[in-house]
Amino acid sequence: MPETINMPKLGFDMAEGTLIRWVKQVGENINKGDVLAEIETDKATVEVESPASGVVLQHMVDQGSVVPVNAPIAVVGNAGEKVDAPAAAPQKTESKPEEKPAEQAAESSQPTPKADEKPASLPTPATVSSPQGAPVAQAQATPQPASSPQEAPVATQEDGHIKASPLAKKIARDNKVDLSHVQGTGPGGRVVKKDVEAALSQPVTVSRPSTPAASAQVNVTQEDQVVQTTRLRQAIGRRLVEAKQTIPHFYVTHEYKMDALMAMRKQANEYLPDNEKLSVNDFILKAVALTLRQFPNLNATIKGNEVIQFGHVNVGVAVTVPGGLMTVVVRDTDQKMLRQISSEVKTMAGRAREGKVKPDDVDGSTFSTSNLGMYDVEDFIAIINPPEAAILAISSAREVPVVENGEIKPGWRMKATISVDHRVSDGAEAAQFMQKLAEFLENPVRMLV
């Protein structure tokens, strides 16, 4: 029997996604777990895997279509099997000019982006010039496109973003190319890889100020930049504004003795290859998960007048990606060994930064962590990641002077702050959680038994 594949839902706030590329075409064989298509959401570019093996019998949406979550996008079954697929999902394509010149109409009929144009990472806006092309400084070079925007208008989406493939956006970002100056030759005027490369191949004009006299004062003027926020940054803004406005946060901070953990980590890493070495964060994730077993009220969500305590402990890890943050999820963290936790975080974080996350990478967390330890941060607080009830902000483990038994000596210390939804829990419970967490962090051998 044919199986219908739907637009996946990645996170509770996702309403729709853009199907940017079909990886498997109608008539091609596909195995369970093979990538069927690539979709773009506010958070990332995601590879949609097939839940079944067989032949791709039907595509129910076109490339470039914006499709609601859980709406059908394709049908997989046996070769020659009759397809009684449900009604196709309502589609809306990225906004296009109502009337196209003949040249643009011809460009729109060109093939879709090639297979080598896979998304690499979430886009970040160019900072060399404003969307209007105003230079940041007179002596700064700005790559110029093959033709001016007036001669060939660039296609834009309804929210003002330039229509471009993820790979084109990455190349533009890496080379500081303003996409508003690049003519797209992809479907509907979409900017693709070759368009950005063509812009980069054009001569660069550099204007240099005349050399002032040795005694003359040099006046440097800089103009304001107008930087368009990315879809990811907009989504983060909407979500966290809502979280701050609707969730009554409270905070509890605790300082941990990290000497034993730092020593154990050093000893363990002596036996591990470079690509498998454990981080301090790996130990913290394991300790958090084991502590949450004893505090199910913090591994929970609130729904109306009910608190739902999750049966699994799935710890989310905030990862920095181009243009913002993304939370990857270690499922059943309490049941996994340190090396497995470490490996999964590295793998998922790598995919997130490349813009190739899988649906399971970012969905289903029950408690989140945010670690700024690598930035020499003494203390900070984090905003709760809805619909969860709490998040832990982890600062740097630092070697500082400490007083023990009346003597000053060096010691490793780390501060962490938990943010809790006051509708779910109270200060006493949060403080008890932080104390219990110390039992694992300050006696790390307990995580191994």
CORFENRA-V118686 format. One record per helix or strand of 3 or more residues. SS is the DSSP state (a for helix, b for strand). FROM is the first residue (numbers start at 1). TO is the last residue. Records with the same first field share a line. If there is no record, write none. Layout:
SS: FROM-TO + FROM-TO
This chain:
b: 3-6 + 16-22 + 35-40 + 45-49 + 54-59 + 65-68 + 72-77 + 91-93 + 249-257 + 300-303 + 306-309 + 315-321 + 324-330 + 367-371 + 390-404 + 407-421
a: 102-108 + 166-175 + 179-181 + 187-189 + 193-201 + 231-246 + 259-269 + 274-276 + 280-292 + 333-335 + 338-354 + 359-362 + 373-375 + 427-441 + 444-448
